[in-house]
Amino acid sequence: MKLRLYRFLMFLIKPLVRPILWIRRMRGDESRDPKRFEERFGTASVARPKGRVFWFHGASTGESSLVIPVVERILEKYPDATALITTMTLIGAENVARKLGKNKRVIHQFLPIDRGAYARKFLDHWKPSAGFFVGSDFWPNMLRAAAMRSIPLVLLNGQVSDRSFRRWQRAKGSARRIMSYFIYMFARSEADKKRLLEMGAKIVLSVGNLKYAAPAVGFDDAKEREMRDMIGKRPVWVAGDIHGVGFKKIEIADLIVKLSHKNALLIVVPHNPARGKEFENFLESKELKVALRSKGEKITSDTDVYIADTVGELGLFYKVADVAFVGGSLMPIYRGHNPFEAAHFGKPILSGPNVSSYREAYNLLEKEDAVIFVKDENELGNNVSRLLDDEELRNGYAERAHKIALREEGIINRIMDKVEPIIDAIG
């Protein structure tokens, strides 16, 4: 879309913005705090701290998680600085609060709707020394307003999908304008670097995918002990980041597992925790015994499936599992999730064939025989059973995956080697 047309459309929708967001608020998709609700219109809910403010934007949970290692390193390096993290979603805000909420030098705000007036109000309040955007979350009016204020902008983990690239190719002038707002770009791969350069970016460096730089996601040790006490000696497999459409396939795979492991426990972690009740209703209609974590229900000896419908606990469930299936990969409409979240915990990894969002990661794992691909729910169930039967096989896959995950953490050092001189130059 041409930038002039985009700005005109954003101007026209002004009367609709507040009613739409109000509906989202009533549905639970927006903060119910009135002050925080006004952040969507550029009104800050807290005062700007003294000193330098470095602004990081990640749209939702995944993107906001990517910036955390960079935020932590910058705050360590620059003790006078404050990190302002913006997200578009409520679940992204909760992710930031959970992971960095105790750090008094971190402030979260919702990114305003991308209208010029809201962007200007936001930037005039926060006056960021520099801005770091993640992925492909390009908001033209906000970027333009930042550039007009001479705020240096850096793109982290830059990516351009096939579809996005085709779309930008039809609006080359707009693409060049968007690219011109950034003084430096870090592409997640050589392919992304090439596309960003073709779109008009000036300085692009490929240092690796920031998704793989993050250390293992944390978890509460007391909760791990509680989980292990409830599970006992039962074999456990976890299906992480499961979407609604693919959930029935997981249930079929579990029935296959139970043919050879009658006391096996399946832990399902929904990609969207709000779907936990929906999953529970489906399983109970199959006369399965289900426990729902959001209700505080316990795992008992007759629990068939434990639905972990909470936010930010995926690491805990990978930790207690014997085998891990990474979801969003059995159905073509999805594109997979990060396998290193399981690899960090030294678990054998299974995945469906649809992993285009994490193709590089899976290529690394596949090259070193550290992942098992399955084409459908039948192969999934059979391979889970095979791994549960064979400890040596299970440990081999787990050790190889863990080794690769540890190696990829070095990406953060390569990124910081380039980011720190940029910050030093800003002063």
C-alpha positions as CSV (number, residue, x, y, z in Angstrom):
1,M,0.0,0.0,0.0
2,K,1.3,3.5,-0.9
3,L,2.2,5.5,2.2
4,R,0.1,8.5,1.3
5,L,-3.0,6.2,1.0
6,Y,-2.1,4.5,4.3
7,R,-1.8,7.8,6.1
8,F,-5.1,9.0,4.6
9,L,-6.9,5.8,5.7
10,M,-5.5,6.1,9.2
11,F,-6.9,9.6,9.3
12,L,-10.3,8.5,8.2
13,I,-10.7,5.7,10.8
14,K,-10.2,8.1,13.7
15,P,-13.9,8.0,14.8
16,L,-13.8,4.2,14.8
17,V,-10.6,3.7,16.8
18,R,-11.9,4.3,20.3
19,P,-15.1,2.2,19.9
20,I,-13.2,-0.7,18.4
21,L,-10.6,-0.7,21.2
22,W,-13.4,-0.4,23.8
23,I,-15.0,-3.6,22.4
24,R,-11.6,-5.3,22.6
25,R,-11.3,-4.1,26.1
26,M,-14.6,-5.6,27.1
27,R,-13.5,-8.9,25.5
28,G,-10.3,-8.9,27.6
29,D,-8.0,-8.1,24.7
30,E,-7.0,-4.7,26.1
31,S,-6.0,-3.4,29.5
32,R,-9.0,-2.5,31.7
33,D,-6.9,0.1,33.5
34,P,-8.2,3.5,32.2
35,K,-4.8,5.1,32.2
36,R,-3.2,2.2,30.3
37,F,-6.1,2.2,27.9
38,E,-5.2,5.8,27.0
39,E,-1.7,4.7,26.0
40,R,-3.3,3.5,22.7
41,F,-3.8,7.2,21.9
42,G,-0.3,8.3,22.8
43,T,-1.0,9.4,26.4
44,A,1.7,8.1,28.7
45,S,0.6,6.5,32.0
46,V,3.9,7.3,33.8
47,A,6.4,10.1,33.9
48,R,9.5,10.0,31.8
49,P,12.6,9.2,33.9
50,K,15.7,11.3,33.8
51,G,18.6,10.3,31.6
52,R,18.6,8.3,28.4
53,V,15.6,6.2,27.4
54,F,16.2,3.4,24.9
55,W,13.0,2.3,23.3
56,F,12.4,-1.3,22.2
57,H,9.3,-2.4,20.3
58,G,8.1,-6.0,19.9
59,A,4.5,-6.6,18.8
60,S,3.5,-9.5,21.1
61,T,4.9,-12.3,23.2
62,G,7.4,-13.7,20.8
63,E,8.9,-10.4,19.7
64,S,9.0,-8.9,23.2
65,S,10.8,-12.0,24.3
66,L,13.5,-11.5,21.6
67,V,14.4,-8.0,22.9
68,I,14.8,-9.1,26.5
69,P,18.5,-10.3,26.2
70,V,19.3,-7.1,24.3
71,V,17.6,-5.0,27.0
72,E,19.4,-6.7,29.8
73,R,22.8,-6.3,28.2
74,I,22.2,-2.6,27.4
75,L,21.0,-1.9,31.0
76,E,24.1,-3.7,32.3
77,K,26.4,-1.7,30.0
78,Y,24.7,1.7,30.6
79,P,23.7,2.1,34.2
80,D,22.2,5.6,33.6
81,A,19.7,4.3,31.0
82,T,16.1,3.2,31.2
83,A,14.5,0.7,28.8
84,L,11.0,1.6,27.4
85,I,9.4,-1.5,26.0
86,T,6.3,-1.2,23.9
87,T,4.0,-4.0,22.7
88,M,0.8,-4.1,20.6
89,T,-0.9,-6.9,22.6
90,L,-2.0,-7.4,26.2
91,I,-0.3,-10.8,26.3
92,G,2.9,-9.1,25.1
93,A,2.6,-6.7,28.0
94,E,2.1,-9.5,30.5
95,N,5.2,-11.2,29.1
96,V,7.3,-8.1,29.7
97,A,5.9,-7.7,33.2
98,R,6.6,-11.4,34.0
99,K,10.1,-11.4,32.7
100,L,11.3,-7.8,33.5
101,G,8.6,-6.4,35.9
102,K,10.9,-6.4,38.9
103,N,13.5,-4.3,37.1
104,K,12.8,-0.6,38.1
105,R,14.7,0.5,35.0
106,V,12.2,-1.1,32.6
107,I,9.0,0.6,31.7
108,H,6.2,-0.9,29.6
109,Q,3.8,1.0,27.5
110,F,1.3,0.0,24.8
111,L,2.3,1.2,21.3
112,P,-0.2,3.8,20.2
113,I,-2.5,3.2,17.2
114,D,-0.5,4.2,14.1
115,R,-2.0,7.7,13.6
116,G,0.4,10.6,13.2
117,A,-1.1,12.6,16.1
118,Y,-0.8,9.7,18.5
119,A,2.8,8.9,17.4
120,R,3.9,12.5,17.9
121,K,2.3,12.7,21.4
122,F,4.1,9.4,22.4
123,L,7.5,10.5,21.1
124,D,7.2,14.1,22.5
125,H,6.7,12.6,26.0
126,W,9.3,9.8,26.0
127,K,12.0,11.5,23.8
128,P,13.8,8.2,23.3
129,S,17.6,8.4,22.6
130,A,17.2,5.5,20.1
131,G,14.6,3.0,19.0
132,F,14.9,-0.7,18.4
133,F,12.2,-2.5,16.4
134,V,12.0,-6.3,16.1
135,G,11.2,-8.4,13.0
136,S,8.9,-6.8,10.4
137,D,6.6,-4.7,12.6
138,F,6.8,-1.5,10.5
139,W,4.4,1.2,11.6
140,P,4.8,4.0,9.0
141,N,3.4,6.9,10.9
142,M,5.4,6.1,14.0
143,L,8.6,5.5,12.1
144,R,8.1,8.7,10.2
145,A,7.5,10.8,13.3
146,A,10.6,9.3,14.9
147,A,12.8,10.1,11.9
148,M,11.5,13.7,11.8
149,R,12.8,14.0,15.4
150,S,16.1,12.5,14.4
151,I,15.7,9.5,16.7
152,P,18.1,6.8,15.5
153,L,16.2,3.6,14.7
154,V,17.7,0.1,14.5
155,L,15.9,-3.0,13.2
156,L,16.7,-6.2,15.2
157,N,16.1,-9.6,13.7
158,G,14.8,-8.1,10.5
159,Q,12.7,-10.5,8.4
160,V,10.7,-10.3,5.3
161,S,8.4,-13.2,4.4
162,D,7.7,-14.3,0.8
163,R,4.3,-12.7,1.0
164,S,5.5,-9.4,2.5
165,F,8.3,-9.2,-0.1
166,R,5.9,-9.6,-3.0
167,R,3.7,-6.9,-1.5
168,W,6.6,-4.5,-1.0
169,Q,7.7,-5.1,-4.5
170,R,4.5,-3.6,-5.7
171,A,5.2,-0.5,-3.6
172,K,8.9,0.0,-4.1
173,G,8.8,3.7,-3.3
174,S,7.1,3.1,0.0
175,A,9.5,0.3,0.8
176,R,12.5,2.6,0.2
177,R,10.9,5.3,2.4
178,I,10.3,2.8,5.3
179,M,13.9,1.5,5.0
180,S,15.3,5.0,5.0
181,Y,14.0,5.5,8.6
182,F,16.5,3.0,10.0
183,I,20.2,3.8,10.4
184,Y,21.1,0.1,10.8
185,M,19.5,-3.3,10.3
186,F,20.3,-6.7,11.7
187,A,18.8,-9.4,9.4
188,R,17.9,-12.8,10.9
189,S,19.4,-14.5,7.8
190,E,21.2,-13.9,4.6
191,A,18.0,-14.3,2.6
192,D,16.3,-11.6,4.7
193,K,19.4,-9.4,4.4
194,K,19.2,-9.7,0.6
195,R,15.5,-8.7,0.6
196,L,16.0,-5.8,2.9
197,L,18.7,-4.4,0.7
198,E,16.5,-4.9,-2.4
199,M,13.8,-2.9,-0.6
200,G,16.2,0.0,-0.1
201,A,17.9,-0.6,3.2
202,K,21.4,1.0,3.4
203,I,23.3,-0.9,6.1
204,V,22.2,-4.5,6.8
205,L,24.2,-7.2,8.6
206,S,23.3,-10.8,9.1
207,V,24.5,-12.1,12.5
208,G,22.0,-14.9,13.0
209,N,18.4,-15.2,14.3
210,L,17.9,-13.5,17.6
211,K,15.2,-16.1,18.3
212,Y,18.0,-18.5,19.0
213,A,20.1,-16.2,21.1
214,A,17.9,-16.2,24.2
215,P,18.8,-18.5,27.0
216,A,16.4,-21.2,28.3
217,V,13.1,-19.7,29.5
218,G,12.9,-19.6,33.2
219,F,10.6,-21.4,35.6
220,D,10.0,-21.6,39.3
221,D,11.9,-24.4,41.0
222,A,9.1,-24.9,43.6
223,K,6.6,-25.4,40.8
224,E,8.9,-28.0,39.2
225,R,9.1,-29.9,42.4
226,E,5.3,-29.7,42.7
227,M,4.8,-31.0,39.2
228,R,7.2,-33.9,39.7
229,D,5.5,-34.9,42.9
230,M,2.1,-34.9,41.1
231,I,3.5,-36.9,38.1
232,G,5.5,-39.4,40.0
233,K,7.1,-42.0,37.8
234,R,4.6,-41.8,34.9
235,P,6.1,-41.3,31.4
236,V,5.3,-37.7,30.2
237,W,5.1,-36.1,26.8
238,V,4.4,-32.5,26.2
239,A,2.7,-30.9,23.2
240,G,3.7,-27.3,23.3
241,D,2.2,-24.3,21.5
242,I,-0.9,-26.1,20.3
243,H,-3.4,-24.3,18.1
244,G,-7.1,-25.1,18.1
245,V,-7.3,-26.6,14.6
246,G,-4.5,-29.1,15.3
247,F,-5.7,-30.1,18.8
248,K,-7.7,-33.1,17.6
249,K,-4.6,-34.5,16.0
250,I,-2.8,-34.4,19.3
251,E,-5.6,-36.3,21.0
252,I,-5.4,-39.0,18.3
253,A,-1.6,-39.2,18.8
254,D,-2.1,-39.6,22.5
255,L,-4.5,-42.5,22.0
256,I,-1.7,-44.2,20.0
257,V,0.8,-43.6,22.8
258,K,-1.5,-45.0,25.4
259,L,-1.7,-48.3,23.4
260,S,1.8,-49.1,24.6
261,H,2.0,-46.8,27.6
262,K,-1.3,-46.9,29.4
263,N,-0.2,-44.6,32.2
264,A,1.4,-42.0,30.0
265,L,0.5,-38.4,30.8
266,L,0.0,-35.8,28.0
267,I,0.6,-32.2,28.9
268,V,-0.9,-29.8,26.4
269,V,0.2,-26.2,26.4
270,P,-2.2,-24.1,24.2
271,H,-0.6,-21.4,22.0
272,N,-3.5,-19.2,23.2
273,P,-4.2,-20.0,26.9
274,A,-7.8,-18.7,26.5
275,R,-8.6,-21.9,24.5
276,G,-7.9,-24.1,27.6
277,K,-11.6,-24.5,28.4
278,E,-12.4,-25.4,24.8
279,F,-9.7,-28.1,24.8
280,E,-11.1,-29.4,28.1
281,N,-14.6,-29.7,26.8
282,F,-13.4,-31.6,23.7
283,L,-11.4,-34.1,25.7
284,E,-14.2,-34.6,28.2
285,S,-16.6,-35.4,25.4
286,K,-14.2,-38.2,24.6
287,E,-14.5,-39.5,28.2
288,L,-11.0,-38.6,29.1
289,K,-9.9,-37.4,32.5
290,V,-8.7,-33.8,32.2
291,A,-7.1,-31.4,34.7
292,L,-7.0,-27.6,33.9
293,R,-4.0,-25.7,35.3
294,S,-5.9,-22.3,35.2
295,K,-8.4,-23.8,37.7
296,G,-5.6,-25.0,40.0
297,E,-6.6,-28.6,39.4
298,K,-4.0,-31.3,40.3
299,I,-2.6,-34.2,38.3
300,T,-3.8,-37.5,39.8
301,S,-3.1,-41.1,38.9
302,D,-6.1,-41.2,36.6
303,T,-5.5,-37.9,34.8
304,D,-5.1,-38.5,31.1
305,V,-4.4,-35.0,29.9
306,Y,-3.1,-31.9,31.8
307,I,-4.0,-28.7,30.0
308,A,-1.4,-26.0,31.0
309,D,-3.5,-23.0,30.0
310,T,-1.4,-20.4,31.7
311,V,1.0,-17.7,30.4
312,G,4.8,-18.0,30.5
313,E,5.2,-21.6,31.9
314,L,6.2,-23.5,28.7
315,G,9.7,-23.9,30.0
316,L,8.4,-25.6,33.2
317,F,6.5,-28.2,31.2
318,Y,9.4,-28.9,28.8
319,K,11.6,-29.4,31.9
320,V,9.4,-32.1,33.4
321,A,8.6,-34.0,30.1
322,D,10.4,-37.0,28.7
323,V,9.6,-36.1,25.1
324,A,8.6,-32.8,23.5
325,F,6.4,-32.1,20.5
326,V,6.7,-28.5,19.2
327,G,3.2,-27.5,17.9
328,G,1.9,-25.4,15.1
329,S,3.6,-27.8,12.7
330,L,1.1,-30.5,11.7
331,M,-1.3,-28.1,9.9
332,P,-0.3,-26.2,6.8
333,I,-2.1,-23.1,8.0
334,Y,0.5,-22.7,10.8
335,R,4.3,-22.3,10.4
336,G,5.8,-23.9,13.5
337,H,7.3,-22.6,16.7
338,N,10.7,-22.3,18.3
339,P,12.3,-25.7,18.8
340,F,15.1,-24.3,20.9
341,E,12.7,-23.7,23.8
342,A,12.6,-27.5,24.2
343,A,16.2,-28.0,23.1
344,H,17.5,-25.8,26.0
345,F,16.0,-28.3,28.4
346,G,17.7,-31.3,26.8
347,K,14.5,-32.9,25.4
348,P,14.1,-35.0,22.3
349,I,12.2,-33.0,19.8
350,L,9.4,-34.0,17.4
351,S,7.8,-31.7,14.9
352,G,5.4,-31.7,12.0
353,P,6.5,-30.7,8.5
354,N,5.2,-27.1,8.5
355,V,8.0,-25.1,10.1
356,S,8.6,-22.3,7.7
357,S,8.8,-19.6,10.5
358,Y,11.7,-21.5,12.0
359,R,13.1,-23.3,9.0
360,E,16.7,-22.2,9.8
361,A,16.5,-23.6,13.4
362,Y,15.1,-26.9,12.1
363,N,17.7,-27.1,9.4
364,L,20.4,-26.9,12.1
365,L,18.7,-29.6,14.2
366,E,18.1,-31.8,11.2
367,K,21.6,-31.5,10.0
368,E,22.9,-33.0,13.2
369,D,20.1,-35.6,13.7
370,A,18.6,-33.7,16.6
371,V,14.9,-33.6,15.6
372,I,12.4,-36.2,14.4
373,F,9.9,-35.0,11.7
374,V,6.5,-36.6,11.6
375,K,4.0,-36.1,8.8
376,D,0.8,-36.7,10.7
377,E,-0.7,-37.7,14.1
378,N,-0.1,-41.4,13.5
379,E,3.6,-40.9,13.0
380,L,3.6,-38.6,16.0
381,G,2.0,-41.1,18.3
382,N,4.3,-44.0,17.1
383,N,7.5,-41.9,17.5
384,V,6.5,-40.7,21.0
385,S,6.0,-44.3,22.0
386,R,9.4,-45.3,20.4
387,L,11.2,-42.6,22.3
388,L,9.5,-43.4,25.6
389,D,10.6,-47.1,25.1
390,D,14.2,-46.4,24.3
391,E,16.2,-44.3,26.9
392,E,19.4,-44.4,24.8
393,L,17.6,-43.2,21.7
394,R,15.8,-40.5,23.7
395,N,19.0,-39.3,25.4
396,G,20.9,-39.1,22.1
397,Y,18.4,-36.8,20.5
398,A,18.2,-34.7,23.7
399,E,21.9,-34.2,24.0
400,R,22.4,-33.3,20.3
401,A,19.6,-30.7,20.5
402,H,20.9,-29.2,23.8
403,K,24.4,-28.8,22.3
404,I,23.0,-26.9,19.3
405,A,20.9,-24.6,21.6
406,L,23.8,-23.7,23.7
407,R,25.9,-22.9,20.6
408,E,23.3,-20.5,19.2
409,E,23.2,-18.4,22.4
410,G,26.4,-16.8,21.0
411,I,24.3,-14.8,18.6
412,I,23.6,-12.2,21.3
413,N,27.3,-11.4,21.6
414,R,27.6,-10.8,17.8
415,I,24.6,-8.5,18.0
416,M,25.9,-6.5,21.0
417,D,29.3,-6.1,19.3
418,K,27.5,-4.0,16.7
419,V,24.8,-2.4,18.9
420,E,27.1,-0.9,21.5
421,P,29.1,1.2,19.1
422,I,25.8,2.6,17.8
423,I,24.7,3.6,21.3
424,D,28.1,5.0,22.2
425,A,28.0,7.2,19.0
426,I,24.6,8.5,20.1
427,G,26.0,9.7,23.4
